[in-house]
Amino acid sequence: MAKLKIAGIWKGDLEVELEQWTIPMLREEVAKQSSLSPETINLICAGKVLKDGDGSEKLSQLGVKNNAKILATRVSVDEGKSFVAEEERSRRLTRVKAAAAALVERHADGSVPVEDFDIELEDQNGEKIRFGSETDRRAMMMGLMLHANAKKLIRRQLYKDALEVLTMGEEAFSLCNPKVIELVDNVPLLQIDMVWCYFMLRDISWLSVAGMRLQKAREGIERAHGKDSFRMRLLQVGRHPELALHLRMELLEGVVAYHSGQLDKSRKSLTSAQAKFFQLQVSDEALSLVMSMGFKEHDAKRALRISNQDVGSAIDFLVEEKAKRVQQREDNNRRRREIMEQKQYGMTPLKKAVDLQRLRALVSIGYEKELAAEALRRNENDTEKALDDLTNPESNSSIQLEIESRKRKRHQQSTNVDIEQLVSMGFERSTVVEACRAGGSIEQIMHRLLSQSAPNTSSAANNHASTPNNVGPSSSGDSENVKEASTTSEIEERDLEMEDELANELTGDVFSDYDIEVTKEGEAINEYLAMIDSAVNA
């Protein structure tokens, strides 16, 4: 009896008779041990796929020897999935793409976002990226959103779903100007994530595509980071945030080379990856020291890896990141306030937000803010035309009338809300309307009502009649109310759950793409180096 060492979808030793066993018999036994169907299993030995042939060839005739390493991979991961589950998966992917497109539509063209946040693109210095065209901005935003969602799926080990989303992300990035893409590393990172999914699915049918993707990824990273990561190192003040990324890339290059029969090339890539793996191992002493400064374990590990195990540099990095997060929260709060302000001014005829920078410029030369905002809104943020309106007495008067009209409408709408709330509590509608005319906050109005009489709860259901014209909503022909109704309808049609999920995945953490837990990579490196040794010694 001979012993075969099986790795891959099942790990263990099998005792076989090399002179008697055939490939189908071996596949059947591996299938039995891994609880899979035999037709879904590929067997690889010494870099070669073991094919059934006519089914009569023995293992010894095919060059399989005692203590040989056999890699068992799965051809298909779809087997056993129900039609319903596949349909649900397809619907989810459709929702992801639609939600990403909707977010891009609202955040890429200068319109006022429905949400109280805005999605903006920044480089690794935290500087906002300016694009040459709106098409480039849309394509980049779409690609980044889809890539972020795919990374979440990878963390949940849903590699097939992640591949689908990564493919959509790749399509989005392809719409961006190639010269813009060459300046960033997002597309190379996506390519590496795609090959990682191939590897985790153990599907060697992607072998040739994987090799091309990795080559493109390496070229793209060198363009973005500089040769030997010089530009990245300069940007990050000597730190090594990209080390884990290069480890994964070299591991995958070694895997592709192994399955292509290029054992020397594979060993070289895997040995280089292994050196990086050892370099990324954090000592308990260093970790304990950094954590004693009040930092969490995950943050401390990441800082030590990025800082090449230098405790002082790691602590400096963590302090810098904390300060950046504080500044980011302040910037986010400021932007939320700006969005709320922009919503008060309304949209331009082309559905754009009032440009606050131009508004501040007009205010700085003496114009009242609301007046200047309305002038900009009417003129599509054209400062010169806005100034013409502000300096023209007739236009200026028209603008002031528009502002007063808008204030009255907002007051009426607020009053209507108060009336309906008080009526729902049981107060008579006519009494409520009269109390509201006297003005004051809802608490003051309620106090007046209570001092007059107790609420009549029995008549509450009958109090939802239409509000008198003098305090009710303006007529159906009012353009502002029509606009607001349309906005409400649009909100109801949104996929809020998926949009929130996508928005929450955009963390703004510039190091998230390089923050890789390399345990699986380390195991794979050892596995493939052992298989190379077995193939060489066979």
C-alpha positions in Angstrom: 0.0 0.0 0.0 1.2 3.5 -0.8 0.2 6.8 0.9 -1.0 9.9 -0.9 -1.2 13.3 0.8 -4.4 15.1 -0.2 -4.8 18.9 0.1 -7.4 21.4 -1.0 -11.1 20.8 -0.5 -10.2 17.9 1.8 -7.0 17.4 3.7 -5.7 14.1 4.8 -3.8 10.9 3.9 -5.2 8.1 1.7 -3.8 4.6 1.5 -4.0 3.3 -2.1 -2.6 0.6 -4.3 -0.8 2.4 -7.0 -0.8 -0.7 -9.3 -4.6 -1.1 -8.9 -6.2 2.3 -8.4 -7.3 4.5 -11.3 -8.0 8.2 -11.4 -11.8 7.7 -11.2 -11.3 5.5 -8.1 -9.2 8.1 -6.5 -11.7 10.9 -7.4 -14.5 8.8 -5.9 -12.7 8.4 -2.6 -11.8 12.1 -2.3 -15.5 12.9 -3.1 -16.6 10.5 -0.4 -14.2 12.1 2.2 -15.2 15.7 1.2 -19.0 14.9 0.9 -19.1 16.2 -2.7 -20.1 14.8 -6.0 -17.1 13.1 -7.9 -17.9 15.1 -11.1 -17.2 18.4 -9.3 -13.6 17.4 -8.3 -10.3 18.0 -10.1 -7.1 16.3 -9.1 -3.7 17.9 -9.6 -0.3 16.3 -9.1 3.0 17.9 -9.8 1.4 20.7 -11.6 -0.6 18.4 -13.9 -4.4 17.8 -14.0 -5.0 14.0 -13.6 -7.5 13.1 -16.3 -9.5 9.9 -16.4 -8.4 8.8 -19.9 -10.1 5.6 -20.8 -10.4 4.7 -17.0 -8.1 1.8 -17.2 -4.7 3.5 -16.6 -3.3 2.9 -13.1 -1.9 5.6 -10.8 1.6 4.1 -11.1 1.4 4.4 -14.9 0.6 8.1 -14.6 3.7 8.7 -12.5 2.0 9.0 -9.1 4.3 7.7 -6.4 4.3 7.0 -2.8 3.9 10.1 -0.6 2.9 12.2 -3.6 1.0 15.4 -2.9 -2.4 15.6 -4.6 -4.4 18.9 -4.8 -8.1 18.4 -4.9 -10.1 21.4 -6.2 -13.8 21.9 -6.8 -14.9 22.6 -10.4 -18.3 24.1 -9.5 -19.6 25.7 -6.4 -23.1 25.9 -7.7 -24.1 22.3 -7.1 -26.8 21.8 -4.6 -28.0 25.5 -4.8 -31.7 25.7 -5.2 -33.4 27.7 -8.0 -35.0 29.9 -5.4 -31.6 30.7 -3.7 -30.1 31.5 -7.1 -33.0 33.8 -8.0 -32.6 35.6 -4.6 -28.9 36.0 -5.3 -29.6 37.4 -8.7 -32.1 39.9 -7.3 -29.6 41.0 -4.7 -26.9 41.7 -7.3 -29.5 43.7 -9.4 -30.4 45.7 -6.3 -26.7 46.4 -5.6 -26.1 47.8 -9.1 -29.3 49.8 -9.1 -28.7 51.3 -5.6 -25.1 52.2 -6.6 -26.3 53.9 -9.8 -28.9 55.8 -7.8 -26.4 57.1 -5.2 -24.0 58.1 -8.0 -26.8 60.0 -9.8 -27.6 62.0 -6.7 -24.0 62.6 -5.5 -22.0 63.2 -8.8 -23.8 66.0 -10.6 -23.9 68.8 -8.0 -27.6 68.4 -7.1 -28.7 68.5 -3.4 -28.5 64.9 -2.1 -31.6 63.5 -0.5 -29.5 62.3 2.4 -27.8 64.4 5.0 -24.4 63.4 3.7 -22.5 63.8 0.4 -20.2 61.2 -1.2 -16.9 62.9 -2.1 -13.7 61.3 -3.5 -10.4 61.9 -1.7 -6.8 60.8 -2.4 -4.5 59.3 0.3 -3.6 62.8 1.5 -7.3 63.4 2.2 -7.5 66.0 -0.6 -10.6 66.0 -2.7 -10.1 64.7 -6.2 -11.1 66.9 -9.1 -12.1 65.1 -12.3 -11.9 66.4 -15.8 -15.4 65.3 -16.6 -18.6 64.3 -14.9 -18.4 61.0 -16.7 -15.1 60.2 -15.0 -16.4 61.2 -11.6 -19.5 59.0 -12.1 -17.5 56.0 -13.3 -15.0 56.3 -10.4 -17.7 56.6 -7.8 -19.7 53.6 -9.2 -16.5 51.5 -9.3 -15.5 52.4 -5.8 -19.0 51.7 -4.4 -19.2 48.3 -6.1 -15.6 47.4 -5.0 -16.4 48.3 -1.4 -19.5 46.0 -1.5 -17.5 43.2 -3.0 -14.9 43.4 -0.3 -17.6 43.0 2.3 -18.8 39.9 0.5 -15.2 38.6 0.4 -15.0 39.0 4.2 -18.2 37.0 4.5 -16.5 34.3 2.2 -19.3 34.8 -0.5 -16.7 34.6 -3.2 -19.0 33.9 -6.1 -21.2 36.8 -5.3 -18.1 39.0 -4.8 -16.9 38.0 -8.2 -20.2 39.2 -9.8 -20.0 42.5 -8.0 -16.3 42.9 -8.8 -17.1 42.3 -12.5 -19.7 45.1 -12.4 -17.1 47.3 -10.7 -14.6 46.6 -13.4 -17.1 47.6 -16.0 -17.7 50.9 -14.2 -14.0 51.7 -14.0 -13.7 50.9 -17.7 -15.9 54.0 -18.5 -13.3 56.3 -16.8 -10.6 58.0 -18.7 -7.6 55.6 -18.8 -5.2 58.5 -17.9 -7.2 59.0 -14.7 -7.2 55.3 -13.8 -3.5 55.1 -14.2 -3.0 57.6 -11.4 -4.8 55.5 -8.8 -4.4 51.9 -7.6 -8.1 51.1 -7.4 -8.3 49.0 -10.5 -5.2 46.9 -9.7 -6.6 46.3 -6.3 -9.9 45.1 -7.8 -7.9 42.8 -10.2 -6.1 41.2 -7.2 -9.4 40.7 -5.4 -10.9 38.9 -8.4 -8.0 36.5 -8.6 -8.2 36.0 -4.8 -11.9 34.9 -5.3 -10.8 32.5 -8.1 -8.3 31.0 -5.7 -10.7 30.7 -2.7 -13.2 29.0 -5.0 -10.4 26.6 -6.1 -11.5 26.9 -9.7 -8.5 26.4 -12.0 -10.6 27.0 -15.1 -9.8 30.7 -14.4 -6.1 30.0 -14.7 -5.2 31.9 -17.9 -7.5 34.9 -17.0 -5.9 35.0 -13.5 -2.4 35.3 -15.0 -3.4 38.2 -17.2 -5.2 40.0 -14.3 -2.2 39.7 -12.0 0.1 41.0 -14.7 -2.1 44.0 -15.2 -2.4 44.5 -11.5 1.4 44.5 -11.0 1.8 47.0 -13.8 -0.9 49.2 -12.5 0.4 49.2 -8.9 3.9 50.1 -10.2 2.4 53.1 -12.1 0.4 54.3 -9.1 2.9 53.5 -6.3 6.2 54.0 -8.2 8.9 51.4 -8.8 9.5 49.4 -5.6 6.7 51.4 -4.1 8.9 54.5 -4.0 6.0 57.0 -4.4 3.9 55.1 -1.8 6.8 55.1 0.7 7.3 58.8 0.2 3.7 59.6 0.6 3.5 57.5 3.8 6.7 58.8 5.3 8.6 55.5 5.1 5.8 53.2 6.2 4.8 50.0 4.4 1.0 49.9 4.1 1.3 47.9 0.8 3.3 45.0 2.2 0.3 42.6 2.8 -1.1 43.5 -0.7 2.2 42.5 -2.3 2.2 39.3 -0.2 -1.2 38.3 -1.6 -0.2 39.2 -5.2 3.0 37.2 -5.0 1.1 34.2 -3.5 -1.4 34.3 -6.3 1.4 34.6 -8.9 3.0 31.6 -7.4 -0.2 29.6 -7.5 -0.8 30.5 -11.2 2.8 29.5 -12.1 2.5 26.2 -10.2 -0.7 25.2 -12.1 1.0 26.3 -15.3 3.9 23.8 -14.7 6.4 26.6 -14.0 7.7 25.3 -10.7 10.9 27.4 -10.5 8.9 30.6 -11.1 6.3 29.5 -8.6 8.9 28.8 -5.9 10.5 32.2 -6.4 7.1 34.0 -6.0 6.1 31.9 -3.1 9.4 32.3 -1.3 9.2 36.1 -1.7 5.6 36.1 -0.4 6.7 33.9 2.6 9.4 36.5 3.5 6.8 39.2 3.5 4.5 37.0 5.6 7.3 36.6 8.3 7.9 40.4 8.1 4.2 41.0 8.9 4.1 38.8 12.0 3.6 41.0 15.1 5.4 40.1 18.3 3.4 39.8 21.5 5.7 42.2 23.2 5.3 45.0 20.6 1.5 44.4 20.4 1.2 44.6 24.2 3.3 47.8 24.4 1.2 49.6 21.8 -2.1 48.4 23.3 -0.9 49.6 26.7 -1.1 53.1 25.2 -4.9 52.6 25.0 -5.3 51.4 21.4 -7.4 48.4 20.3 -5.8 45.1 19.2 -6.8 45.4 15.6 -5.6 49.0 15.3 -2.3 48.2 17.1 -1.6 45.2 14.8 -2.3 47.2 11.7 -0.1 50.1 12.8 2.8 47.7 13.6 2.5 46.0 10.3 2.4 49.3 8.4 5.3 50.6 10.4 7.6 47.5 9.9 7.2 46.6 13.6 8.6 49.9 14.8 6.7 50.7 18.0 7.4 54.4 18.0 6.3 54.8 14.4 3.2 52.7 15.0 2.2 54.9 17.9 2.8 58.0 15.9 0.7 56.5 13.1 -2.2 55.8 15.5 -2.1 59.3 16.9 -2.1 60.8 13.4 -5.1 58.5 12.4 -7.0 59.5 15.5 -6.5 63.2 14.7 -7.6 62.6 11.1 -10.8 60.8 12.3 -11.6 63.8 14.6 -11.1 66.2 11.7 -13.2 64.0 9.4 -16.1 64.0 11.8 -15.9 67.8 12.0 -15.8 68.0 8.2 -18.7 65.6 7.9 -20.8 67.6 10.4 -19.9 70.8 8.5 -21.0 69.2 5.3 -24.2 68.1 6.8 -25.0 71.6 7.9 -24.1 72.9 4.4 -26.5 70.3 2.8 -29.3 71.4 5.1 -28.6 75.0 4.2 -28.6 74.2 0.5 -32.0 72.4 0.8 -33.4 75.7 2.3 -32.4 77.6 -0.9 -34.0 75.1 -3.3 -32.6 73.8 -6.6 -31.6 75.7 -9.7 -33.8 75.2 -12.9 -31.3 72.4 -13.9 -31.8 70.7 -10.4 -28.4 71.8 -9.0 -27.6 73.0 -5.5 -26.7 76.6 -4.8 -22.9 76.9 -4.8 -22.0 77.8 -1.3 -18.6 79.1 -2.2 -20.0 81.6 -4.7 -22.7 82.4 -2.1 -20.0 83.3 0.5 -18.3 85.5 -2.1 -21.5 87.5 -2.6 -22.1 87.8 1.1 -18.5 89.0 1.7 -19.2 92.0 -0.5 -22.3 93.0 1.5 -25.3 91.2 0.1 -27.8 89.5 2.4 -27.4 85.7 2.3 -30.9 84.7 1.4 -31.1 87.4 -1.3 -27.7 86.3 -2.8 -28.7 82.6 -2.6 -31.9 83.2 -4.6 -30.0 85.2 -7.2 -27.6 82.3 -7.7 -30.4 79.8 -7.7 -32.2 81.6 -10.5 -29.0 82.0 -12.6 -27.6 78.5 -12.3 -24.8 79.7 -10.0 -23.6 82.2 -12.5 -22.1 84.9 -10.3 -22.1 87.7 -12.9 -25.7 87.1 -13.8 -26.6 86.9 -10.1 -24.9 90.3 -9.5 -26.8 91.8 -12.4 -30.1 90.8 -10.8 -29.0 92.0 -7.3 -28.0 95.4 -8.7 -31.1 95.8 -10.8 -33.9 97.3 -8.6 -36.7 95.5 -10.5 -35.0 92.1 -10.3 -34.0 92.7 -6.7 -37.5 93.4 -5.7 -38.7 90.3 -7.6 -36.2 88.2 -5.7 -37.3 89.6 -2.3 -40.9 88.8 -3.1 -40.0 85.2 -4.0 -38.1 84.9 -0.7 -41.1 86.2 1.3 -43.5 83.9 -0.7 -41.3 80.9 0.1 -41.2 81.8 3.8 -45.0 82.0 3.9 -45.2 78.6 2.3 -42.8 77.0 4.7 -44.7 78.6 7.6 -48.0 77.3 6.2 -46.6 73.8 5.8 -45.2 73.8 9.4 -48.5 75.1 10.7 -50.4 72.3 8.9 -48.2 69.7 10.5 -48.9 71.2 13.9 -52.6 71.3 13.2 -52.8 67.6 12.2 -50.7 66.6 15.2 -53.0 68.5 17.6 -56.2 67.3 15.9 -55.0 63.7 16.1 -54.8 64.3 19.9 -58.5 65.0 20.0 -58.7 68.8 19.9 -61.5 70.3 17.7 -60.1 71.3 14.3 -61.6 74.8 14.3 -60.3 75.5 17.8 -56.8 74.3 16.8 -56.8 76.5 13.6 -57.8 79.5 15.7 -55.1 78.8 18.3 -52.4 78.4 15.5 -53.3 81.8 14.1 -52.2 83.3 17.3 -48.7 81.9 16.7 -46.1 80.5 19.0 -44.5 77.0 19.3 -46.6 73.9 19.4 -46.0 73.6 23.1 -47.5 77.2 23.6 -50.4 76.4 21.3 -51.1 73.2 23.2 -51.0 75.1 26.5 -53.6 77.6 25.2 -55.8 74.7 24.1 -55.6 72.9 27.4 -56.4 76.0 29.3 -59.6 76.4 27.2 -60.9 72.9 27.3 -59.9 69.2 27.4 -59.3 67.4 24.2 -62.4 65.6 22.8 -61.0 62.2 21.9 -64.4 60.9 20.6 -64.4 63.4 17.8 -60.7 62.9 16.9 -61.6 60.6 14.0 -63.9 63.2 12.5 -61.4 66.0 12.7 -59.4 65.0 9.6 -61.5 67.1 7.3 -59.7 69.4 4.9 -58.0 72.4 6.5 -59.5 75.9 5.8 -58.0 77.6 2.8 -56.3 80.4 4.7 -54.1 78.0 6.7 -54.0 75.0 4.4 -51.6 73.9 1.7 -51.4 76.0 -1.4 -53.2 75.0 -4.5 -52.3 72.0 -6.6 -50.8 74.3 -9.2 -48.1 75.5 -6.8 -44.8 74.5 -8.3 -42.9 74.2 -5.0 -45.5 71.8 -3.6 -45.4 69.7 -6.8 -41.6 69.6 -6.5 -41.8 68.4 -2.9 -44.4 65.8 -3.7 -42.2 64.5 -6.5 -39.2 64.3 -4.1 -41.3 62.4 -1.6 -42.3 59.9 -4.3 -38.7 59.5 -5.3 -37.7 58.8 -1.7 -40.4 56.1 -1.4 -39.2 54.4 -4.6 -35.6 54.2 -3.3 -34.0 51.0 -2.1 -33.1 52.5 1.2 -31.8 49.3 2.7 -29.3 48.7 -0.1 -28.3 52.4 -0.4 -27.6 52.6 3.3 -25.5 49.4 3.1 -23.4 50.8 0.2 -23.0 54.2 1.8 -21.9 52.6 5.1 -19.2 50.5 3.3 -17.5 53.7 2.1 -15.6 54.3 5.3 -13.1 56.9 4.1 -10.3 54.7 5.5 -7.5 55.0 3.0 -5.7 52.0 4.5 -8.6 49.6 4.3 -7.5 48.2 1.0 -4.2 47.2 2.4 -5.5 46.0 5.8 -5.3 42.2 5.0 -5.3 39.5 7.7 -2.7 37.2 6.1 -3.4 33.9 8.0 -4.9 32.2 5.0 -2.1 33.5 2.8 0.4 32.0 5.1 -1.3 28.6 5.0 -1.5 28.6 1.2 2.2 29.5 0.9 3.2 26.5 3.0 0.8 24.2 1.1 2.1 25.1 -2.3 5.8 25.1 -1.3 5.2 21.6 0.0 3.6 20.5 -3.3 6.5 22.0 -5.2 8.9 20.0 -3.1 6.9 16.9 -3.7 6.8 17.4 -7.4 10.5 18.0 -7.6 11.4 14.9 -5.5 8.9 12.7 -7.3 
